[in-house]
Amino acid sequence: MESFVICPSCNEENPGSLLMCRKCQSSLIGVPRIRREETEPANASPVTAEAGIGTTGPTAAVNYSNAAMLAEIRSWGFWSLGLGALHLITSGFLSAPWGILLIIVGLGSFFFRSASMFIIYAITLAWAGLSNLLSLEAGWIFFGLYQFYLAFRVFQRFRLFHNMEMEASGLTVIDSTPKERANQFFPWLGSFFGCSSIVGFVLLVLAVIFITVGSNGTATPPDYFGFIEGLIVNFGVLGASIGLASVLSKYKLKALAWIGLIAGVLTVVLEYAVIFLM
């Protein structure tokens, strides 16, 4: 029996024997093949066939795109949790605040299974790339540029899967609960992380000033202030990424989304301003 495969990148229907999409050249390795008889039941009515239900029409394409998106989000979740744990375990070599950021992103991947998660992945990669570029070490600079490239590719995945979600909004073919969950919580979370980061950063700077002035310049801030600073800035990145995801996904409560975005970006800008002044 003839089989076919739906390309998760462009929704093109390809013969099951192909390993690359004939339209966009994306890899089809690992994408499930389906037999023609499974999508064309003998008792299918002309109405359901015309609507794409039980056929290879838009419903099948949306279903397979959704399955591909969920598989990628699950993969990102496991990798983020694993890398986050590695950062915490080897905090003397890797960054513990980065580990906490990655664990939060990993846990969110299993709760908010929507296209908006790819914005968070892209911003996290871009932030890592910027940090590596500013190290001014040749090896890390090269790795940082590669992370920027990956961030761009991940952003493209957001556009693809976001369009799929828009297309699916008129078809009752996938569970819309994860998208509605993100719609409900993302603006609040972005605002929380963004505002807490900017408030925390100001309080941390005031604490450093108080210690320095109170000791006439003889005392230095405790070592754990560096950990707190890294955590605050990463919270700002998280707030900015969630806010941007909310804005681009056109979620409700736009004012909260913009507050999270602006506050998160402001935290990062203030961090580098302080580093430059010092």
C-alpha positions in Angstrom: 0.0 0.0 0.0 1.3 3.5 -0.9 2.6 5.6 2.0 3.4 9.3 2.3 5.0 11.7 4.7 4.1 15.3 5.6 7.1 17.6 5.8 7.1 19.2 9.3 8.8 22.3 7.9 6.5 23.3 4.9 3.6 20.8 5.2 4.4 19.4 1.7 3.1 15.8 1.1 6.0 13.6 -0.1 6.2 9.9 -1.1 7.1 7.8 1.9 10.3 6.6 0.2 11.9 10.1 0.2 14.4 11.1 2.9 14.3 14.9 2.1 11.4 17.1 1.3 11.1 17.7 -2.5 9.9 21.3 -1.8 12.1 22.7 0.9 14.8 20.0 1.2 14.2 19.5 4.9 15.1 16.1 6.4 12.3 13.6 6.6 14.3 11.1 8.6 12.4 10.1 11.7 9.1 11.7 10.5 6.3 9.1 10.7 5.1 7.6 7.4 1.5 6.9 7.0 -0.4 4.5 4.7 -2.9 5.9 2.3 -5.6 3.6 3.5 -5.3 5.1 7.1 -6.3 8.5 5.8 -9.0 7.5 3.3 -11.6 5.3 5.1 -14.0 3.6 2.9 -17.0 5.2 4.5 -15.7 8.7 4.4 -18.4 11.1 3.2 -17.8 13.7 0.6 -18.3 16.4 3.2 -15.6 15.1 5.6 -13.2 14.5 2.7 -13.7 18.0 1.4 -13.0 19.4 4.8 -9.7 17.5 5.1 -10.9 15.2 7.9 -9.5 11.7 7.4 -7.6 12.7 4.3 -4.2 14.2 3.4 -5.7 17.7 3.3 -5.0 20.6 5.7 -6.1 18.5 8.7 -3.3 15.9 8.2 -0.8 18.7 7.6 -1.7 20.5 10.8 -1.7 17.3 12.8 1.8 16.3 11.6 3.1 19.9 12.1 1.7 19.9 15.6 3.3 16.5 16.3 6.7 17.8 15.0 6.4 20.9 17.2 5.6 18.9 20.4 8.5 16.5 19.7 10.9 19.5 19.3 9.6 21.2 22.5 10.0 17.9 24.4 13.5 17.6 23.1 14.3 21.2 24.2 12.8 20.4 27.6 15.0 17.4 28.3 18.2 19.1 27.0 17.5 22.2 29.1 17.0 20.2 32.2 20.1 18.1 31.6 22.3 21.1 30.8 20.8 23.0 33.8 21.7 20.2 36.1 25.2 20.0 34.7 25.7 23.7 35.3 24.6 23.4 38.9 26.7 20.3 39.6 29.8 21.9 38.0 29.1 25.4 39.3 32.8 25.9 40.0 33.4 25.7 36.2 30.0 26.5 34.6 27.6 29.2 35.8 25.0 28.2 38.5 22.6 31.1 37.6 22.7 29.7 34.0 21.7 26.3 35.4 18.7 27.8 37.2 17.6 29.6 34.0 17.9 26.4 31.9 16.0 24.4 34.4 13.2 26.9 34.5 13.0 26.9 30.6 13.1 23.1 30.7 10.2 22.8 33.1 8.3 25.3 31.1 8.7 23.2 28.0 6.5 20.5 29.6 3.8 22.9 30.7 3.6 25.5 27.9 3.7 23.3 24.8 3.1 26.1 22.3 5.0 27.8 19.5 5.8 30.7 21.8 8.3 28.5 23.6 10.6 28.8 20.6 11.0 32.5 21.2 12.3 31.7 24.7 14.7 29.1 23.2 15.9 31.7 20.7 16.5 34.5 23.2 18.2 32.1 25.6 20.6 31.0 22.8 21.2 34.6 21.7 22.0 35.6 25.3 24.5 32.8 25.6 26.0 33.9 22.3 26.3 37.5 23.5 28.0 36.4 26.7 30.5 34.3 24.8 31.2 37.1 22.3 32.0 39.5 25.2 34.5 37.0 26.6 36.8 38.2 23.8 38.4 34.7 23.6 38.7 33.4 20.1 37.1 30.0 20.7 34.2 31.3 22.7 33.6 34.1 20.1 33.3 31.4 17.4 30.9 29.4 19.5 28.9 32.6 20.3 28.5 33.3 16.6 27.3 29.8 16.1 24.8 30.3 18.9 23.4 33.4 17.1 23.0 31.3 14.0 21.1 28.7 16.0 18.9 31.4 17.6 18.0 32.6 14.1 17.0 29.1 13.0 15.0 28.6 16.2 13.1 31.9 15.5 12.3 30.5 12.1 10.8 27.5 13.8 8.6 29.8 15.8 7.3 31.4 12.7 6.5 28.1 11.1 4.7 26.6 14.1 3.0 29.9 15.0 1.5 29.9 11.5 0.5 26.3 12.0 -1.3 27.3 15.2 -3.1 30.1 13.4 -4.2 27.6 10.7 -5.4 25.1 13.3 -7.5 27.8 15.0 -10.2 27.1 12.5 -9.9 23.4 12.6 -10.8 21.3 15.7 -7.9 18.9 15.0 -5.5 19.6 17.8 -5.7 20.2 21.6 -5.6 24.0 22.0 -5.2 23.8 25.8 -1.4 24.4 25.8 -1.7 27.5 23.6 -4.5 28.9 25.8 -2.4 28.1 28.9 0.5 30.2 27.4 -2.0 32.9 26.4 -3.2 33.1 30.0 0.1 32.9 31.9 2.8 34.3 29.7 2.1 38.0 30.0 1.9 37.6 33.8 5.1 35.6 34.0 7.0 38.0 31.7 5.9 40.9 33.9 6.9 39.1 37.1 10.3 38.1 35.9 11.0 41.4 34.2 9.9 43.6 37.2 11.5 41.4 39.8 14.8 41.6 37.9 14.9 45.4 37.7 13.8 45.8 41.3 16.4 43.2 42.4 19.1 44.8 40.4 18.5 48.2 42.0 18.4 46.7 45.5 21.7 44.9 44.8 23.4 48.0 43.6 22.2 49.9 46.7 23.5 47.1 48.9 26.9 47.3 47.3 27.0 51.1 47.7 25.9 50.8 51.4 28.7 48.2 52.1 31.3 50.3 50.3 30.4 53.6 51.8 29.7 52.2 55.3 33.2 50.7 55.5 34.9 53.7 53.9 35.9 51.5 51.0 37.7 48.9 53.1 35.0 46.1 52.8 34.0 44.3 49.6 30.6 42.7 48.9 30.3 39.0 49.8 31.1 36.4 47.1 27.5 35.3 46.9 26.6 38.7 45.5 28.0 37.5 42.2 25.6 34.6 42.2 22.6 36.9 43.0 23.7 39.3 40.3 23.8 36.5 37.7 20.4 35.2 38.7 18.8 38.7 38.6 20.2 39.3 35.1 19.0 35.9 33.9 15.6 36.6 35.3 15.7 39.8 33.2 16.5 37.8 30.1 13.7 35.4 31.0 11.2 38.2 31.5 12.2 39.8 28.2 11.9 36.6 26.3 8.5 35.7 27.7 7.3 39.3 27.1 8.5 39.2 23.5 6.9 35.7 23.0 3.6 37.2 24.3 3.8 40.2 22.0 4.7 38.2 18.9 2.1 35.6 19.6 -0.5 38.3 20.1 -1.6 37.1 23.5 -4.0 38.9 25.7 -2.9 41.5 28.4 -0.5 43.2 26.0 0.4 45.8 28.6 1.8 43.2 30.9 3.8 41.6 28.1 5.4 44.9 27.2 6.2 45.6 30.8 8.0 42.3 31.1 9.9 42.9 27.8 11.0 46.5 28.7 11.9 45.7 32.3 13.9 42.7 31.3 15.8 44.5 28.6 16.4 47.4 30.9 18.0 45.1 33.5 20.4 43.7 30.9 21.3 47.3 29.7 21.9 48.4 33.3 24.1 45.4 33.9 26.4 46.2 31.0 26.3 49.9 31.9 27.6 49.1 35.4 30.3 46.8 34.0 31.4 49.5 31.6 31.6 52.1 34.4 33.5 49.9 36.6 
